[in-house]
């Protein structure tokens, strides 16, 4: 059953008069787990499984969840795993103009991916999840460029699928080239959408990886195109250097964070909670907080959206995204910040 925001707001207003000192949320979630204002929630509507440890999942957002988004953006998914909430961000694969208000995401289990493996193994219709609102700056511009080049690899194709689907009615206005690579032919997903755009599929185990030299051969007019790229960090680093050398406009989306640094870790103190935890130099402050039971705001988990920013009270934090070291008094991005010694965080 779908309730309008106005009816739910009136319902909560009445409850507030009678539930002090409890909050209306303490009662509304008993009537419907999706009726929460303190946290955004959703319910899994359907799950489609594929042989290669990939699932396609449809989620119905609950009350208060923003349902408008740009093709290419992502949502955050939170689920209790081993007694604690684990959060990850996944690209939306449906188009923004859908009228049913649902979110579609496609997830592939990755090595050491705690939430992806959990969802691929256990997700089923009816399960409630926590949500973070759609976000991200990897999306199409308005107006569209005259020529586009999409370069993706593996699950990096997911945000681009939403873009391609959203352009179905405008294909006559934009010249679109798509180059997608997979390790094995059996790894290919969204084959129907890619075929509709006559995408070049590079099977790297047979044909080698997609290098800038390969792109220049496949797309001779690459200098006339705006490039959108999503995939492994090594591929994106190479493409960004190539774009800089050729004065190309490029937009990239990174799914993984390079955790290599000189940071040695240390004891993180969350000042407001009085909680301490000791971590290595590859565990972000956000992850350390979640493991210790300190829930902090976040969005992209890749150091882009600034939702997770907190003050560094004492100590030094290394930013994995920029390579900078932050000093006391700095505002740090907890999702990409790691402890370079003992630190105190205003959280």
Secondary structure, DSSP 8 states (H G I E B T S, - for coil): ----HHHHHHHHHHHHHHHTTS-HHHHHHHH-TT--SSS-EEEEEEEEEETTTEEEEEEEE-TT------TT-EEEEEEEETTEEEEEEEEB-S-TT-SS-EEEEEEE--TT-HHHHHHHHH--TT-EEEEEEEE-S-S--SS--SEEEEEEEGGGGHHHHHHHHHTGGGTTTSEEEEEEEESSGGG---HHHHHHTT-EEEEHHHH----HHHHHHH-TTGGGSEEEEEE-HHHHHHHHHHHHHTT--EEEEESS----SS--BEEEEETTTTEEEEE-TTSBHHHHHHHHT-----SSSSSSS-TTEEEEEES-EEETTT--EE-TT-EEETTTEEEBSSEEE--
